[in-house]
Structure formats: C-alpha cells, structure tokens
Amino acid sequence: MPSLQPAQAHQVGMTEKTCTKAHAAHSSNTASTRQALPAAKIKPSDAEHFDYIIVMDDNNLRETEKQLGFYPGKIFKLTDLIPDSGYNHVPDPWYTGDFDETYRLVDAGSLALLEKLKQA
C-alpha cells in the first residue's frame, strides 16, 4: 500500500497541484499518466496498516510521530534513504519554485525505497 503524508486541513481530498502535474507531464517519467492519490489525514490505525510511512520534512515527521507514536524504521523522511543527497528534507517547490530539484529528490528517494524493498 502507498504511504500517506499528513495533509494540511485545506489539502485533504486534493490530488497533485496543477504545477506538479505540468512538471510531471514534461518529464520522461510515467508519473503524469498514473492516477494520483488524494491527500489524507494520518489516522492512528495507519501505523498498523502500512509497512512504511514516509514524510518529506521534520515538521511532517514530528506531527506524524505525535499522532502515531515513535516507530523507528517505519516512519522516516524520504531523504533518510538518500543520505548522500546533501538534503535533510525534501524542499517544498511551492515555496522554492524549484520543481526540478524536488522532483529529482523524490525520484532518487523512490528508487532508493525500491532497492530497500527488494532487499527485504
């Protein structure tokens, strides 16, 4: 099952932002053709239902652990999978305007997660 990122109240039920979809459409990845999952609030039962809950930054991690408890190895930041990236969080392109860098980090983190899953 895909992991969920805690959604802000105004994001619940939303799918990808228009600018994110536009960026994906211009990449060579198939992200633009897949069905997007809507944002959802974290629920206490998520800790039981998901093998991993991957967040983007320290605020997401803090809020997720506040709601679910401390689960080392289950709840972690995407950048924990790519320690050589030079980042300790995935920057929000809404604020940075750098969708290419965010996409690169999410892509690298996703590939690292795939490798982690293959080794499990």
Secondary structure, DSSP 8 states (H G I E B T S, - for coil): -----B--GGGTT--S-HHHHHHHHHSSSGGGGS-----B---TTHHHH-S-EEESSHHHHHHHHHHH---TTTEEEGGGG-GGGS-SS---HHHH--HHHHHHHHHHHHHHHHHHHHH-
